[in-house]
Amino acid sequence: MKTIIKNIMVVLVLIAGYDVNSQIQCTAPDTTKLNLGKIEPYKIEVTYNKTSHLIFPVAIRYVDLGSNCLVAGKAEDAENVLRVKAAVLDFKEETNFSVITEDGRFYNFNVLYNPCPANMNYNLLEMQKEIHRQNTNDVLFEELGKNSPSLVDELMERIYKKDRLNIKYLEEKSFGIQLRLKGIYIHDDKFYFYTALRNFTDVPFQIDFITFKVVDKKVAKRTVIQEKIMTPLRIYKPLDKIVGNTTERNVFLLNQFTIADDKILLIGIYEKNGSRHQILKIENSDLVRAKLIKKMK
């Protein structure tokens, strides 16, 4: 009987040892993978009587505070500046907050209270350069699909810098203003429309708004009865004004689409407090000839 009990105990010990080893073997690789993907936080200090400012390279899209010890918000008329301060006087425990910007970058910060912080203002672009983070922490946005914002920005910049004229016949000119569609490019189900707006006069052209809409050909020259608005997902440069005798180029990102033969795409740029509006007419045959960006060398 003693021999049987001893054998059972040996078996149980072996099984327990096997389970522990199995757990270690299963857990260790997973832990290693998590550590490899770890995003090191920035460290900043805040206080109760003063406001700290963080300047990001692009506009802020999302902010999440780790506790009610902090209060934060975007600065008025400055989409890339975040105001942060302590909501509780002399809080003891470390807290944190996270930020996602329009270019898809993810930032996280560990925060400590200091009645007299050594630094009240932080330039994230310079901080990135110091620790070589330029190519990490991309966040995917739903409207961009599988494309990361940094990749989209890179493709738009490539189109802008190469400045090629792939379409020579799509232009509209009146009142000394010329709108030209220089190229249509495609990458991963996204259209990139490359435009140039030139002002031949000495009078600045103030841009009010721009539209992309699909309408029936029969009503394209009259009051539009049926139209479908195509909203750009990204614009390479802010829309402002074209000063006298200059040209401004831009890139517009839209979801891929095609139109029927009895439809037409109208790209319109409208003048603020003026009537020098420019409208381009794009056929479906122009869209289907879009050039793959990967062939741009």
Steps between C-alpha positions, in 0.01 A plus 500: 500500500785738590666420169182589308462833686865583432461430129188719483688787669790469254258515207328808645834676549602424142166628366528816707853555375388448142217753541736762645753449222224516239373826646849645499556389141167646390533823695861593428470550122179700544665722761796552269271605215322749726829647615614540140184698426524716810472876443721690738316800650620856511538642850369844587418700813193713568388737773175646630553874450658491153411342165737283300479503120590216265556590134441208262618486135139477373143542624384302805222248439455321835598553867448260792589593860609231742332655807299797622822647639555655156304738282584552132362650181603624157596866484250722319587560133802268534408140417852370573544651848385317816459680833559283809499584871436338837134495607598393852753682715814300579380157384745228606463205263626501144227520234498507121323612183505400132466696176432397140570752225355536149807337343429182698776536758436371852659676797483406867623701797575420864422799718629605843402798711763765562416838659776659291550302175832558325324506163149623420503464121581192292568477126415144397676530164829573673438231759440248221831588337687447823381144547452406131127429510409639162403166345311334788166499680273533196126478567258387228194718433179344372462736206848412369443125503821300518714802416682659791476881517878528471496296177220717357696814590812356338315419175340844486837662556657285227235610250539862602879504478523314169257752348429306182249604236332172409176658376535787254140564397309538829506869583268796542600867467296818545543843657877448513472184714594154373412167664679196363480132590859385448447136590279231652682229695379188678635292788316242712147605397572871547509775236758779518395807298794730422395857420656838422325834544670795329425869542603706197374824654626731775180449700530220763260209461350426843384137515162455665446126450559213257254234388517158335156392380349263247208637298299410190661626180174655389485728804871565540464843337176588675362487852601164642198285582669175594855496632725282711761670716842334518677621814884499497652284773822700507632822348876542465508876565252728679272694268563873534566741216700539181684830497553687174700334221569176688399134481391277787502123460313251716410132539155374600437147629163336429359151516514315168185532292379489139205672334251408229535632146211741552671647811786742543729594790522872571799635693421854606712762676296799613622852574411661829315830451546463125377325187819370336397142572673222306330167421662199331299225329639148535370203301500137613758432226737736684450318832567152362831624355630583847870423537630256761720684748743209527597565137617852589879488509 
